[in-house]
Amino acid sequence: MLTAKDGVVGSGNHIMEISEVQKVAALARLSLNEQDLADCQQHLGRILEYVQLLEEVDVSETDPLPHPVPRKNVFRDDVVQPSLTQEQALHNACCTDGKFFLVPRILDEK
């Protein structure tokens, strides 16, 4: 993984290679033209520059926070409520057998 220390977009160097931006775009299922790839390379570089700036902050005497804002109990009673019919739930699915969602196998059968 590249870090901001490997180069700085603002000074003309690129933190991310175009091939890495293409890989990120593919993972996000984005189809980008050459100009979009260059723009994303620059934007992602700026994000990594900011991360580098944050890495320079001395937090050695700062206690870690378990959560940045106060939390309260988020549980609620489990109450049956109206929901989608089976037909509605499957309506926009890319693959079904009429009753269930069909998804690619991710585990090997043993």
VOPARO-517631 format. One record per residue (C-alpha): residue number from 1; residue in three letters; chain; x, y, z. Coordinates in nm, 2 decimals, m for minus. Layout:
N
@num NUM residu ALA chaine A px X py Y pz Z
...
END
This chain:
110
@num 1 residu MET chaine A px 0.00 py 0.00 pz 0.00
@num 2 residu LEU chaine A px 0.13 py 0.34 pz m0.09
@num 3 residu THR chaine A px 0.13 py 0.62 pz 0.17
@num 4 residu ALA chaine A px 0.15 py 1.00 pz 0.14
@num 5 residu LYS chaine A px 0.53 py 0.97 pz 0.21
@num 6 residu ASP chaine A px 0.57 py 0.80 pz m0.13
@num 7 residu GLY chaine A px 0.49 py 1.12 pz m0.32
@num 8 residu VAL chaine A px 0.27 py 1.43 pz m0.30
@num 9 residu VAL chaine A px 0.02 py 1.52 pz m0.57
@num 10 residu GLY chaine A px 0.04 py 1.89 pz m0.50
@num 11 residu SER chaine A px 0.41 py 1.90 pz m0.59
@num 12 residu GLY chaine A px 0.37 py 1.71 pz m0.92
@num 13 residu ASN chaine A px 0.43 py 1.36 pz m0.79
@num 14 residu HIS chaine A px 0.15 py 1.11 pz m0.78
@num 15 residu ILE chaine A px 0.07 py 0.91 pz m0.47
@num 16 residu MET chaine A px m0.14 py 0.66 pz m0.66
@num 17 residu GLU chaine A px m0.06 py 0.51 pz m1.00
@num 18 residu ILE chaine A px m0.33 py 0.52 pz m1.26
@num 19 residu SER chaine A px m0.35 py 0.14 pz m1.24
@num 20 residu GLU chaine A px m0.43 py 0.16 pz m0.87
@num 21 residu VAL chaine A px m0.71 py 0.42 pz m0.94
@num 22 residu GLN chaine A px m0.84 py 0.18 pz m1.21
@num 23 residu LYS chaine A px m0.84 py m0.11 pz m0.96
@num 24 residu VAL chaine A px m1.03 py 0.10 pz m0.71
@num 25 residu ALA chaine A px m1.28 py 0.21 pz m0.98
@num 26 residu ALA chaine A px m1.33 py m0.15 pz m1.08
@num 27 residu LEU chaine A px m1.39 py m0.25 pz m0.72
@num 28 residu ALA chaine A px m1.65 py 0.03 pz m0.69
@num 29 residu ARG chaine A px m1.79 py m0.08 pz m1.03
@num 30 residu LEU chaine A px m1.73 py 0.26 pz m1.18
@num 31 residu SER chaine A px m1.66 py 0.31 pz m1.55
@num 32 residu LEU chaine A px m1.42 py 0.60 pz m1.58
@num 33 residu ASN chaine A px m1.27 py 0.76 pz m1.89
@num 34 residu GLU chaine A px m0.91 py 0.89 pz m1.89
@num 35 residu GLN chaine A px m1.00 py 1.24 pz m1.77
@num 36 residu ASP chaine A px m1.21 py 1.09 pz m1.48
@num 37 residu LEU chaine A px m0.92 py 0.86 pz m1.39
@num 38 residu ALA chaine A px m0.68 py 1.16 pz m1.38
@num 39 residu ASP chaine A px m0.93 py 1.36 pz m1.17
@num 40 residu CYS chaine A px m0.97 py 1.07 pz m0.92
@num 41 residu GLN chaine A px m0.60 py 1.02 pz m0.90
@num 42 residu GLN chaine A px m0.56 py 1.38 pz m0.80
@num 43 residu HIS chaine A px m0.85 py 1.37 pz m0.55
@num 44 residu LEU chaine A px m0.73 py 1.05 pz m0.39
@num 45 residu GLY chaine A px m0.38 py 1.20 pz m0.37
@num 46 residu ARG chaine A px m0.52 py 1.50 pz m0.18
@num 47 residu ILE chaine A px m0.70 py 1.26 pz 0.06
@num 48 residu LEU chaine A px m0.37 py 1.08 pz 0.12
@num 49 residu GLU chaine A px m0.19 py 1.41 pz 0.17
@num 50 residu TYR chaine A px m0.45 py 1.50 pz 0.44
@num 51 residu VAL chaine A px m0.39 py 1.16 pz 0.60
@num 52 residu GLN chaine A px m0.02 py 1.23 pz 0.61
@num 53 residu LEU chaine A px m0.09 py 1.56 pz 0.78
@num 54 residu LEU chaine A px m0.30 py 1.38 pz 1.04
@num 55 residu GLU chaine A px m0.02 py 1.13 pz 1.09
@num 56 residu GLU chaine A px 0.21 py 1.42 pz 1.19
@num 57 residu VAL chaine A px m0.01 py 1.52 pz 1.48
@num 58 residu ASP chaine A px 0.14 py 1.43 pz 1.82
@num 59 residu VAL chaine A px m0.12 py 1.23 pz 2.01
@num 60 residu SER chaine A px 0.12 py 1.05 pz 2.24
@num 61 residu GLU chaine A px m0.04 py 1.21 pz 2.55
@num 62 residu THR chaine A px m0.40 py 1.18 pz 2.43
@num 63 residu ASP chaine A px m0.62 py 0.91 pz 2.57
@num 64 residu PRO chaine A px m0.80 py 0.70 pz 2.31
@num 65 residu LEU chaine A px m1.17 py 0.74 pz 2.29
@num 66 residu PRO chaine A px m1.39 py 0.44 pz 2.26
@num 67 residu HIS chaine A px m1.64 py 0.65 pz 2.06
@num 68 residu PRO chaine A px m1.63 py 1.02 pz 1.96
@num 69 residu VAL chaine A px m1.98 py 1.10 pz 2.08
@num 70 residu PRO chaine A px m2.18 py 0.98 pz 2.38
@num 71 residu ARG chaine A px m2.37 py 0.67 pz 2.31
@num 72 residu LYS chaine A px m2.69 py 0.54 pz 2.46
@num 73 residu ASN chaine A px m2.87 py 0.21 pz 2.44
@num 74 residu VAL chaine A px m2.98 py 0.17 pz 2.07
@num 75 residu PHE chaine A px m3.19 py m0.14 pz 2.13
@num 76 residu ARG chaine A px m3.56 py m0.14 pz 2.07
@num 77 residu ASP chaine A px m3.84 py m0.39 pz 2.12
@num 78 residu ASP chaine A px m3.86 py m0.65 pz 1.85
@num 79 residu VAL chaine A px m4.20 py m0.58 pz 1.72
@num 80 residu VAL chaine A px m4.35 py m0.73 pz 1.40
@num 81 residu GLN chaine A px m4.42 py m0.45 pz 1.15
@num 82 residu PRO chaine A px m4.55 py m0.45 pz 0.79
@num 83 residu SER chaine A px m4.27 py m0.52 pz 0.54
@num 84 residu LEU chaine A px m4.22 py m0.60 pz 0.17
@num 85 residu THR chaine A px m4.40 py m0.89 pz 0.01
@num 86 residu GLN chaine A px m4.18 py m1.16 pz m0.14
@num 87 residu GLU chaine A px m4.26 py m1.03 pz m0.49
@num 88 residu GLN chaine A px m4.17 py m0.67 pz m0.39
@num 89 residu ALA chaine A px m3.84 py m0.78 pz m0.23
@num 90 residu LEU chaine A px m3.74 py m0.98 pz m0.54
@num 91 residu HIS chaine A px m3.86 py m0.72 pz m0.79
@num 92 residu ASN chaine A px m3.52 py m0.55 pz m0.85
@num 93 residu ALA chaine A px m3.30 py m0.85 pz m0.79
@num 94 residu CYS chaine A px m3.06 py m0.94 pz m1.08
@num 95 residu CYS chaine A px m3.10 py m1.31 pz m1.02
@num 96 residu THR chaine A px m3.39 py m1.51 pz m0.86
@num 97 residu ASP chaine A px m3.55 py m1.85 pz m0.89
@num 98 residu GLY chaine A px m3.89 py m1.69 pz m0.83
@num 99 residu LYS chaine A px m3.88 py m1.74 pz m0.46
@num 100 residu PHE chaine A px m3.53 py m1.66 pz m0.35
@num 101 residu PHE chaine A px m3.23 py m1.44 pz m0.43
@num 102 residu LEU chaine A px m2.96 py m1.62 pz m0.63
@num 103 residu VAL chaine A px m2.61 py m1.52 pz m0.54
@num 104 residu PRO chaine A px m2.26 py m1.65 pz m0.64
@num 105 residu ARG chaine A px m2.13 py m1.93 pz m0.43
@num 106 residu ILE chaine A px m1.85 py m1.80 pz m0.20
@num 107 residu LEU chaine A px m1.78 py m2.11 pz 0.01
@num 108 residu ASP chaine A px m1.65 py m2.44 pz m0.11
@num 109 residu GLU chaine A px m1.87 py m2.74 pz m0.03
@num 110 residu LYS chaine A px m1.69 py m3.01 pz 0.17
END
